[in-house]
Amino acid sequence: MKEQNQESETITISKEKYEEMLFDHQLLNALLSVGVDKWEGWSKAHDLLFKNYEDIWGNEIAEESLRVGMRICVVSSKAIERGEIISIDDKFVRVRHDNKSVSAYQLGHFKFVELV
């Protein structure tokens, strides 16, 4: 069940699902800390994940189609991060993430997917 509030969007899930997702998140962080992102199959696994979830996230969007206010996922070899574009210049796209932090992504080095 999705609820819209003034702060952010929330999703209600079961405690069992939350604990499963928390474990998966902690496992991924542990794997990343020991260099799994340097593993030969990492990019293949990442591409497979991206392909399987394209229908949820939307389609990859060309950099020239990015615009301020767009809700996107930024896909790199190490992470998939969600947020809203707050500025774009000739070198960087700046994104305010759902946790309110801001990151700058250099154009030409990331995939951008518009959230549907």
C-alpha positions as a printed NumPy array, in Angstrom:
array([[  0.   ,   0.   ,   0.   ],
       [  1.467,   3.371,  -1.029],
       [  0.744,   6.56 ,   0.881],
       [  1.632,  10.054,  -0.261],
       [  2.581,  12.59 ,   2.387],
       [  4.217,  16.002,   2.308],
       [  7.69 ,  14.71 ,   3.219],
       [  8.128,  11.677,   0.979],
       [  6.443,   8.633,  -0.435],
       [  6.122,   5.658,   1.937],
       [  5.459,   1.986,   1.309],
       [  4.062,  -0.43 ,   3.873],
       [  5.548,  -3.949,   3.853],
       [  5.467,  -6.887,   6.237],
       [  8.092,  -7.181,   8.964],
       [  9.261, -10.427,   7.352],
       [  9.827,  -8.684,   3.994],
       [ 11.567,  -5.764,   5.729],
       [ 13.953,  -8.141,   7.526],
       [ 14.651,  -9.981,   4.257],
       [ 15.424,  -6.694,   2.49 ],
       [ 17.589,  -5.512,   5.388],
       [ 19.588,  -8.751,   5.254],
       [ 20.007,  -8.45 ,   1.471],
       [ 21.191,  -4.85 ,   1.892],
       [ 23.696,  -5.818,   4.581],
       [ 24.945,  -8.75 ,   2.493],
       [ 25.462,  -6.494,  -0.521],
       [ 27.366,  -3.964,   1.612],
       [ 29.572,  -6.766,   2.989],
       [ 30.272,  -8.077,  -0.517],
       [ 31.078,  -4.58 ,  -1.781],
       [ 33.451,  -4.012,   1.145],
       [ 35.531,  -7.032,   0.1  ],
       [ 35.645,  -6.117,  -3.599],
       [ 32.855,  -8.078,  -5.286],
       [ 32.44 ,  -5.091,  -7.641],
       [ 35.849,  -6.03 ,  -9.084],
       [ 34.671,  -9.58 ,  -9.769],
       [ 34.556, -10.562, -13.448],
       [ 30.802, -11.277, -13.372],
       [ 29.803,  -8.096, -11.517],
       [ 28.915,  -6.074, -14.618],
       [ 26.974,  -9.021, -16.074],
       [ 24.987,  -9.377, -12.842],
       [ 24.392,  -5.622, -12.773],
       [ 23.149,  -5.626, -16.38 ],
       [ 20.847,  -8.56 , -15.594],
       [ 19.404,  -6.736, -12.596],
       [ 18.874,  -3.608, -14.694],
       [ 17.132,  -5.598, -17.454],
       [ 14.842,  -7.428, -15.004],
       [ 13.699,  -4.203, -13.344],
       [ 13.396,  -1.991, -16.423],
       [  9.597,  -2.359, -16.303],
       [  9.582,  -1.042, -12.724],
       [ 12.026,   1.82 , -13.182],
       [ 11.315,   2.805, -16.739],
       [ 13.65 ,   2.988, -19.689],
       [ 17.152,   4.345, -19.9  ],
       [ 16.98 ,   7.986, -20.91 ],
       [ 19.427,   9.859, -23.123],
       [ 21.447,  12.518, -21.322],
       [ 20.095,  15.249, -23.6  ],
       [ 16.564,  14.381, -22.425],
       [ 17.341,  14.889, -18.724],
       [ 15.564,  17.834, -17.116],
       [ 15.332,  19.493, -13.723],
       [ 12.549,  17.988, -11.6  ],
       [ 12.724,  14.566, -13.262],
       [ 12.576,  11.553, -10.889],
       [ 15.344,   9.164, -11.895],
       [ 17.481,   6.194, -10.954],
       [ 21.202,   6.678, -11.463],
       [ 22.834,   3.388, -12.371],
       [ 26.562,   2.826, -11.913],
       [ 28.711,  -0.282, -11.613],
       [ 28.404,  -0.118,  -7.811],
       [ 24.94 ,   1.196,  -7.025],
       [ 21.489,   2.186,  -8.146],
       [ 20.34 ,   5.412,  -6.53 ],
       [ 16.993,   7.211,  -6.775],
       [ 16.284,  10.883,  -6.599],
       [ 15.195,  14.08 ,  -8.312],
       [ 17.348,  16.131, -10.658],
       [ 17.954,  19.568,  -9.123],
       [ 20.43 ,  20.962, -11.678],
       [ 22.189,  20.079, -14.909],
       [ 25.183,  21.73 , -16.551],
       [ 27.541,  20.717, -19.342],
       [ 29.467,  18.288, -17.089],
       [ 27.259,  17.18 , -14.18 ],
       [ 23.756,  16.18 , -13.184],
       [ 23.012,  16.981,  -9.532],
       [ 20.465,  14.768,  -7.807],
       [ 18.724,  15.144,  -4.453],
       [ 18.244,  11.61 ,  -3.197],
       [ 15.252,  10.339,  -1.291],
       [ 17.268,  10.682,   1.938],
       [ 17.799,  14.409,   1.106],
       [ 21.543,  14.058,   0.365],
       [ 22.811,  15.552,  -2.915],
       [ 25.237,  13.947,  -5.374],
       [ 26.785,  15.142,  -8.625],
       [ 27.097,  12.621, -11.457],
       [ 29.48 ,  13.257, -14.34 ],
       [ 27.764,  12.984, -17.686],
       [ 29.006,  10.091, -19.799],
       [ 29.742,   7.813, -16.834],
       [ 26.286,   6.704, -15.64 ],
       [ 22.996,   5.332, -16.923],
       [ 19.96 ,   7.461, -16.126],
       [ 16.526,   5.866, -15.917],
       [ 13.335,   7.873, -15.571],
       [ 11.126,   6.486, -12.822],
       [  7.671,   5.495, -14.009]])
